[in-house]
Amino acid sequence: MTQILTVAVCICNGVTLSDFVPPMEILSGTNMADMPVIGELLKGVPYKFAIDYVAPTKEPVHAMTPRLPTVNPTHTYNEITSKGVQYDIIWIPAGPLPDPVTGKDLTPVEQIDFIRKQAPGAKYIISVCGGSIQLAMAGLLEGKRATTNKAFFKFVVNITSKNIQWVPKARWVVDGNIWTSSGVAAGSDMALAFLEHLVGRKYAQVIRGSIEIPEVNSSEDDPFAEFHGLV
């Protein structure tokens, strides 16, 4: 019987849309199992996804890049916390960039608190790009391997705990139930790898073929590490 996994996408003003919109389309591809044509190829898929977009308020969330579409949150952090809802998957895209002078994290406090509170009960905690900064600020990367956007890699290393093993060349890193990826497009590569981890290669390849994303040879090889002078 197909199970439903609940996903909380943690967003606020300054979010990077591509860190979660394509990945959520990838995950929710399994929700097409009841549709004509592609549904036949997904028959028997073990998981579908119920996705919420959680933010500090229900006001439209604005992207980091000006003049892009806004996102309407489905819930606020306070609503979810007050109801005692626990999500299976916490998905964390990059939020507002830290202060370039002080390195101070500008993510809303309630967002970091939500991530910290949800983490113990979550099956998976996943960040894309600078979302790993939020994981670090929540204390979830202590003693773990992780990666982040290679353009800001050195900056992220400098403002986060020295107990985190940042991996410069990885496209994405898995350490226990925490998945972290490099910048933006790497989030889609990781989402497909994560989907394969959950539902198996056969179903993940159906989704990959439907959206036409080439397969990455290795999670440990990000060409942008060299591009940005990290290796």
N, C-alpha and C positions, 0 to 999 in steps of 0.2 A: 504494500500500500504506500502511495506517495505521501511523504511527510512535508509539512510546511516549516521552513526556517524563517524566522523573523529577522529583519535587518534594520538597524538604525543608522542612517547616514547623518553624521554630525556636521551641521553647516552653520555659518554665520556670515555676516558681511565681509567681503574680501576673499571668499572661497574661490577655488579654481574649478570651474564647471566640468572640465574634461577629466578631472580626477575622480568623478563619480558618475557622470551621465553615461558615458560609454560602458564602464564596468557594470552599472546597474542594468543596462540593456543586455549585456552578456549574461549576467546571472538570471535575469527574468526570461531569457530565451527558453528555459525549461518550462516556463508557464504556458508556452505555446503547444504543449503536449496534447491539448484537446482541440487544436485547430487543424483544418484540412492541410494536406500536403506534408508540411514539416512535422506535423503531429504524429504521422505514421513512423517517422524516424526516431521520435522521442518516446515511443510507447514503452512504458515500464520504467521511465526515469524515476529515481528514488526520491528526489527533492524538487519542490517548487519554493518560491520565495515571496514573502509578504514584506514590502519595503516601506518604511516611514522615513520622512525627512524632518529631523528634529533640530530646532534652533532656539535661540534665546527668547524670541517672540514669534508671533504669527505674521508679522509684517513681511512683505516680500524681501528675500535675501538677494543682495547685489553681489555680483562677481567682482573679482579683483580687477579684471580688465573692463574699462568703461564701455558702455553702450551695448552690453550683451544682455540676453534675456535674464529676467529675475526668476527666482524659485519660490514657490509658495510652500512654506513648511506645513506639515500635517500635524505636528505637535510641538509643544515647547518642552524644554528640559524640566521645568518645574512640574508640568502636567504629568510627565512620565514618572518622575520621582515620587510625586505625591500618590500616584496610583499603584506604585510598587511593581511596575511592569519591568520584566527582564527580557532583553533581546538575546537571540542566539548569536548574532553577528554584529559587531560594531565596526562601521566603515568610516574612516577618517580621512577626508581629502585635505589638501593644504588650505589653511585659512589665511588671515591677514599676515603679511610679512612682518617679522619682528622689527623693532626700531633699529635702523641701520647703525646708529651711533652707540646706543646703550646695549643693544641685543635683547631688550625687554620683550617678552612675548606679549602680543596684543590680542590673543584669543580671549574671548569673554570667559570670566572666571567660572560661570555656570557650565560652560561647555567642558572645561577641564575637569570640573567636579563630577559631571555626568559620566565622562569616560572612566574616571577613577572608580566611581561607584558601580558601574556596569561590569567592569573588567572581571571581578571574581566569578560572576555567574555566566559570563559569555563563553560560548563554545570557541569563537574565533574573534580576534581583534586585528583589524587590517587597516594599514595606512598607505596612502599614495603620496609621493612627492614630499612636500613639507609637512604633511600630516604627522610624520614621525616626530616632529618637534613637539606636537601636542602629547604624543605618547611619552616622550621623554619628560615633559613637564608634569605629567600625571604620575611619574615614577615607575612606569611599566616596562621600561627598557633597561633597568639596572641589571648589570651582569649579562646582558644579552647581545647577540649580534643583530645588526639592523643596517638598513641603507636609506638613502634619501636622494633628492634631486642633485645631480652631479654639478650643476651650475652654482649651487649654494652649499656644496658639501663641506668645504672648509669652514664656512661661516657657522653651519649647524654644529659641526664638531666643537667649535670654540665656545658656543653658548650653552652646550648641554653637558651632562654629567660625564666625568672621565671614566666612569665605570661601564660605559656603553662601548661595545666594540663595533664601530662604524666600518662597514665594508665598502671600499671605494669602487671596486670593479663590478659589483653585483647588480644585475638588472632587478632582481628582488631577492629577499632573504626570508627564510622561514626559521623561526626559533620557537619551538613548542607550538603554542596556538596563536602566536603573533606573526603576522606576515607584514613586511614592509617593502615598498617598491621605490625605484628611482622616479625620475620626473614624468609626470603627466601621461604620455603614451605608454610608459612602462606599466602603468596601472591596469591597462587593458590586457597586456601580456600576463601580468600576475593574475588578473581575474579569470582568464582562461585556464591557467595552471591550477588555480584554486578550484575552479569548477570541475576540472578533471580529477582533482583530489577528492571531491565530494561525490561525484556521480559516475566517475569512470571515463576512460578515454573515448569509448564509442560515442557517448552522448556529447562529451565536450567537443569532439571533432565535428559533430553535426552543427553545433552552434558556431564553431570557428568557420566552417564552410559557408554558413549562411551570412556571416558578416565579413568574410574574406580578409581575415587578419593572418598574415604568414606566421608560421610557428618559429619561435625563438629557439636557437640551438641549445642554449644553456642559460640558466638563471644566474650563473656566476660570471657572465661575460657581458658587460654593458659597454658598447663602443664609445659612449659619451664620457666614460672615465678618462680615456686617452684624450678625447676632444677637449676636455677641461683641465688637462694636465695633472690628473690625479695618479696616473701610473706611467 
